[in-house]
Amino acid sequence: MEQQPQKTESRRNYFLAAFLAPLIWGFMAIPVRWVKEYPAEDILYYRILIALIVLWLFIFLFRFEFLKRDIAVFKQLPRYRQNQTIGLTVLASVLIFGNWFTYIYAVNHISVQSAAFAYLICPLITSIAAFFILKEQLSPLKRVALGIALISAVTLASGSFIDVLWSISIASLYALYLIIQRASQGFDKLNTLVFQLTLCALFVIPKLFINQHAVPKEPFFWFSILTIAVIFTIIPLFFSMYALTRISSSTAGVLLYVNPLIGFTLAIVYFQEPVAPHKYVAYTFILFAIVLFNWGTLKKFIKGKSGR
């Protein structure tokens, strides 16, 4: 009985980490807009390179044992599993590259709302992809929720098809990335990410020479890229990894909706983007769909809170 407060306190720390990850991601549009005048591909390339350098330093200084363990696990795999892991890593690299680029471009050249809407529908698209690819089952309630989400997308497209197209592109790329992550189990997520970014860098470095864009000299550009790479990429990912060691993935999945809700708030209040009447209808539909889709998890979450 004496250890109960300590266990509760420990669980709070994991829950706090699960909450902080999407909270940080929700504000990412701000530093991305700081460098709006630069080409989206340049922002992406330097984000990848800076994040890669910082990640390798962090792993060598603090997580080298995890790296050695993963390398040993990989070497012990049968040849077909090694080839499968390499193939999934390459595919995941392409998907995360595309997701980061479409997000940056949407925030700076389409609208912050389109990027926020993408992460609102991303869990729903992930479930659809998991149903077809991983053969995961969908309950009747979740199928109804997906139908309502489709109505939301159609309603939004009636006002701006381009916005919806970008939202679906961002969400689909990240949803497929998550499916790949599910299929590739047994490795540390930071190690997985660093190898994915290393593959991205093999494409990025030649492109920097081919494009022949001048290397930015403004200190504020590099401050912004460092902020995006460290505060809005590595730190929330680490929080998410830490939380998932004790918090269920379903609970963490519900908390992820903090990200797009902050994004919408920023779009309207901070960036002062206009909201057409049809968008309010679409957002109402999608929020209703999200509640329905996560109804089972929400009931457990509420009961767990009230039972303490």
ZIVENTA-V249381 format. One record per backbone hydrogen bond with DSSP energy under -0.5 kcal/mol. CO is the residue of the C=O (numbers start at 1). NH is the residue of the N-H. If there is no record, write none. Layout:
CO/NH ; CO/NH
//
This chain:
1/4 ; 3/7 ; 4/8 ; 5/9 ; 6/10 ; 7/11 ; 8/12 ; 9/13 ; 10/14 ; 11/15 ; 12/16 ; 13/17 ; 14/18 ; 15/19 ; 16/20 ; 17/21 ; 18/22 ; 19/23 ; 20/24 ; 21/25 ; 22/26 ; 23/27 ; 24/27 ; 25/28 ; 27/30 ; 27/31 ; 28/32 ; 29/33 ; 30/34 ; 31/35 ; 32/35 ; 33/36 ; 35/38 ; 39/43 ; 40/44 ; 41/45 ; 42/46 ; 43/47 ; 44/48 ; 45/49 ; 46/50 ; 47/51 ; 48/52 ; 49/53 ; 50/54 ; 51/55 ; 52/56 ; 53/57 ; 54/58 ; 55/59 ; 56/60 ; 57/61 ; 58/62 ; 58/63 ; 59/63 ; 63/67 ; 64/68 ; 65/69 ; 66/70 ; 67/71 ; 68/72 ; 69/73 ; 70/74 ; 71/75 ; 72/76 ; 73/77 ; 74/77 ; 78/82 ; 79/83 ; 80/84 ; 81/85 ; 82/86 ; 83/87 ; 84/88 ; 85/89 ; 86/90 ; 87/91 ; 88/92 ; 89/93 ; 90/94 ; 91/95 ; 92/96 ; 93/97 ; 94/98 ; 95/99 ; 96/100 ; 97/101 ; 98/102 ; 99/103 ; 100/104 ; 101/105 ; 102/106 ; 103/107 ; 104/108 ; 105/109 ; 105/110 ; 106/110 ; 106/111 ; 111/115 ; 112/116 ; 113/117 ; 114/118 ; 115/119 ; 116/120 ; 117/121 ; 118/122 ; 121/125 ; 122/126 ; 123/127 ; 124/128 ; 125/129 ; 126/130 ; 127/131 ; 128/132 ; 129/133 ; 130/134 ; 130/135 ; 130/136 ; 139/143 ; 140/144 ; 141/145 ; 142/146 ; 143/147 ; 144/148 ; 145/149 ; 146/150 ; 147/151 ; 148/152 ; 149/153 ; 150/154 ; 151/155 ; 152/156 ; 153/157 ; 154/158 ; 156/159 ; 156/160 ; 160/164 ; 161/165 ; 162/166 ; 163/167 ; 164/168 ; 165/169 ; 166/170 ; 167/171 ; 168/172 ; 169/173 ; 170/174 ; 171/175 ; 172/176 ; 173/177 ; 174/178 ; 175/179 ; 176/180 ; 177/181 ; 178/182 ; 179/183 ; 180/184 ; 183/185 ; 188/192 ; 189/193 ; 190/194 ; 191/195 ; 192/196 ; 193/197 ; 194/198 ; 195/199 ; 196/200 ; 197/201 ; 198/202 ; 199/203 ; 200/203 ; 200/204 ; 201/205 ; 203/207 ; 204/208 ; 205/209 ; 206/210 ; 207/211 ; 208/212 ; 218/221 ; 218/222 ; 219/223 ; 220/224 ; 221/225 ; 222/226 ; 223/227 ; 224/228 ; 225/229 ; 226/230 ; 226/231 ; 227/231 ; 227/232 ; 229/234 ; 230/235 ; 233/237 ; 234/238 ; 235/239 ; 236/240 ; 237/241 ; 238/242 ; 239/243 ; 240/244 ; 242/245 ; 243/246 ; 243/247 ; 248/252 ; 249/253 ; 250/254 ; 251/255 ; 252/256 ; 254/257 ; 255/258 ; 256/259 ; 256/260 ; 257/261 ; 258/262 ; 259/263 ; 260/264 ; 261/265 ; 262/266 ; 263/267 ; 264/268 ; 265/269 ; 265/270 ; 266/270 ; 266/271 ; 266/272 ; 267/273 ; 274/276 ; 276/279 ; 276/280 ; 277/281 ; 278/282 ; 279/283 ; 280/284 ; 281/285 ; 282/286 ; 283/287 ; 284/288 ; 285/289 ; 286/290 ; 287/291 ; 288/292 ; 289/293 ; 290/294 ; 292/295 ; 294/298 ; 295/299 ; 296/300 ; 297/301 ; 298/302 ; 299/303 ; 300/304 ; 301/305 ; 302/306 ; 303/307 ; 305/308
//
